[in-house]
Amino acid sequence: RAREMLRYAQQAIRCFEAHYGPYVYPTLTLAEVGFPFSGMEYPRLVMMGAATVAQGGQTLEFYVAHEVAHQWWYAMVGSDSYNQAWQDESLCEYALMDYIGQYYGEENRATAIYQRIETALRITIPRSVTPGSPIDYFSDLTEYTQVVYRRGAALWVALETHLGKEGLDAALQDYQNRYRFAMATREDLTQLLSEHAGQDLTALMEDYLDTHID
């Protein structure tokens, strides 16, 4: 399983470097940990839950890819992970779509976007939480995952449609270059994306991040 995790992490780094810019840390450590989560990340460190490691295969692969993506989105580009959790979590979910596209093909990427992101927009969430809600607004981890990770990732899919894939990748490379080892606010990111789009994207961001879907 250690060799398996290593292979997935190497693949993820190659993919994300191609899309978002270089991995600038000198090392990355992956560790199996006996905690009740699938994974957790810190700069240069990815911890995978023992149950996830034991599953192996694609389950482990996709969790490793998501956690490695955090080395870009919050470990290199900092953000407020409490009040604006979408800013790293939804972007890591979107990064997983790029990983799937690179190693499983564009058709499987499109299927994953439908199954993981578009379907989440159709699930009824009874309480008025949105991807832009702070962490303590959510009642449990399932609700948090569906809203912040997956509904939040719909923003990035919409931006890909608006900017084109190359345009969005260029914007994310600029995001990493501009805010590497610094804290980027939601307003910073909105302004940067607006610059790349050539128009104010505030309304689009608000629509995806602050609007409750009944």
N, C-alpha and C positions, 0 to 999 in steps of 0.2 A: 504493500500500500504506500510506503514511503516513496518508492520509485515511481509509482503511479501518480501520486500528488506532485512530485517533481516534474514529471513530464507535462502535466496539465498547466503547472505554473509557468514553465518555459514557453509553452504554446501561447499562454495568455499574454506574457510579456512581449513576445514577438508581435502579436496581433495589436496590442494597445500602443506599442511604440509606432507601428505603421500608421495608426489612425490619429493618435493624440500627442505624439512626441516622445522623446527618450525617457527611459527609466533612469533617474539620475543617482539613485542610491547605489553604494558599492556592493551591497548584499541584499538577499531576501531569504528569510528563514520561515519554513513551514513546520508547524508542530501539531501533533495530535494531543488534544486536551480533553479531560473528563468533565466537560460542563454541558448543560442542557440546551445548548444552542448549536445550530449547524456550523456557524463560523463567526469569527471576530477578527478584527484587523487593527494593527497599529503600524506606524511607520517602520518598514523593513521587516515586519512580522505578521504572518497569517496563522491564526490558530483555528484548527478544524475540530469540531466535536467528534468524539470517538464513535458515536453511532453513525455519523455521516461517513467517516473514514471506513467503517466496517462495510457499509453499503457498496462502496467502490463504484466503478462504472460511470455512467453519465450523470448520475446524481452527484457524486463526488466531483466530477469534472466541472459541472456548471457552478457548484458552490465555490470551488477553488477559483474559477475564472472571475466570479463576482467579487470575491474577497481580494484577489490580486488587483482588480480594477480600482479598489480603494487606495492603492498606492499612488494613483493619479488623483482621485477625487476623494479625498480629504488629506491624504498624507503628504502630497506635494502641493496641492491647491487647497488651502484651508477654508472652511466655512463653518457656520453656526449649526452644528449637528443636533442641537436641542430644539431651537426655534425654527430652523429651516432645514429639517432633516432631508427633505426632497433633494436638496442641492447636491448631496453626494449619493444618496441611496438610489434615486431615480436615474441618475447618470450612470451608476454602476449596473443597474438593470439594463439600461440601453447599451452599455458596453458589452454585456453578455450577448446581446443580439448581434453585435459586430463579430464577437468570437464565434458564434454559431455560423454566421455567414462565411467566415474565413475557412473554417474547418469542416463544415457540413453543407455548404452551398447556399446560394441565395434563396432557393425555393424553401429550404428548411428554415432560413432566417425569417422569411415572410410568414411561415406557419407558426413559428415561435412568437412573433409579434402579435399574431391573432390570438393564439392560445393564452399568452401570458399578459398581454397589455390590453388589446381591444376587448377581450372577454371581461377583464376587470372593470371596464367602463359600463358593463351591462349588469353587474352584480348590485343588488340593492343593499346600500349601507344605511341603516335606519337613522343614524345620528348625523348631525350636520358637520362632519369632519371632511376636510379636503386635503390634498397633498401638501398644501402650505400651512397646515395646522401644526402647532408645537407637539412634541412627543407626548406630553402629559394629557393631551386631548383624547388619546386613543384608549379604548377599553381593553384591548388585548393585542397580542402579537399578530394574529391573523388579520384583524382589521387594519392594523398598521401596515402590514405587508401589502395587502390589496390596494390600499389607498396611496401610501407614500411611494413604495417601490414601483408598483405596476400602473396605477392611474397616473402617477407622476411621470413615468416613462413615456406616457402618451404625448407629453409636451415635446419630448425629443424627437419622437416619430413625426409630429406635426412640423417641427423645425427642419427636419430632414426633407420633408416634402416642400417646404417653403424655400429653403436655401439650396437644396440639392445635397447629395451625400458628400461630395467634395467640398462644397461650401460650408457645411456643418463641421466637417473634420477640420477645415482650416480655422474656423471660429474656435473650436475646442483646443487646437494647438496654440492659438493666440491666448486663450484663457490660461493655459498652463504656463506659457512664457511670461505673461503679464503678472500673474499672481502666484508664481512659484515661491513657496516658503513664506507666503503671506496669507492674510484672511481676505476672502472675497465675499462681499455682501450680496444679497439678492439684487440690489440696485446696481452693483458693479456688473454682475453677470447680464442683467437686462440691458444695460447700456452697451456692453461689448457685443452682444448678439444683435442689437439694433444697428450698431455700426456696420456689422457684416451684412445685415439685410438691407441696409440703405433706407430704413424706415423705422419708426418707433414701434417696438414690439411689446410695449407695456400692456396693452389690452389683451393680446394673445396670451401673455404670461398669466395675467389675472384670470382669464377664462379657464385655463387648464389647472391653475394652482389654487384658486380661491372660490371656485364655483362648485356648490354641492350638487351632485347628480342624484336625483330621486330614483 
